[in-house]
Amino acid sequence: MNDTPPEIARMVRKRLLARSGEERLKMGSRMFLMARQMILASFPPGLPELEIKRRLCERLYGDEVDIAGFIANLQAKEKR
């Protein structure tokens, strides 16, 4: 769904592209970190670290990542 009028979308895009690549990268990084913080805040307290990572990966990447493979990789790293 996109309820933004086309003229506003063009204005926002023009302003975003007027920024340097460094500024856009920093903006994206800050937005990702804020989304991560909001997701973490929604989890029940006291979860084990591995469960936190699983839920975070699942919420951020959904079907784009093999969650079981991700967890297996983390578990293999823990055993080293």
N, C-alpha and C positions, 0 to 999 in steps of 0.2 A: 504494500500500500504506500502510495506517495501522495500526500495531500498538500505538498508545497507548490505554490504557483510557479510556473516556468520562469517568470521574470526574476523571482526571488532566488530560485535555484541557480540561475545564470549569474546573478550578483554574488552569491555566496561562493560559487566556483571561481569566479574572477578574482575575488579577494583572497581566496585560498591559494590560487596559483601565483598571485603577486608576491607571496612569501617565498623566502629562500628554501631550498631543499632541506637545509639544516633545521629551519623553523618548523617545516611540515613534519619532519621526522620527530622532532621533540613533541609536537602536538599529538601525533599518533601514539608515541610512547606514553605520554601522560594519560591519554584517553584509555589505553590498554591497562595501565596500572590502576586507574580509577575503577574500571570495570572489574578487574581482578579483586580489588578491595571490597567492592559491593557483593561480589559472588561469595567471597570468603566470609563476609559478615552474615550471609544468609544460612551458612552451615550450622548445624547444632554444635554446641561446645563439646570439647573432649574427644573429638574424632582422632584416631591414629593418623600419623603423618601420611602414610600410604593411602588411606581412604580420602584424605583431604586432596592429595594430588590426583587421585582417580576422579573424584567429583569435579574438581577444577578443570581437568582436561576434558571431561565429558561435557561440561557446561560451555566451555569456550569453543571446542572444536566439533562436538557432536559426532555425526557419522563420518566426518572427514578423516578421523584418526581411528586406528585399531586400538581401542581402549585396552583390551585384553593384552595385546602385544606391548603396549606402553607400560602396563603394570608389570608384565613379565620382565621387561627390560629393567625397570626400577628394582625389582626383587633380585635379579641377577647381579646388579651393581652392589646391592646391600651385602651379598654373600662374599664379595671380593675382599 
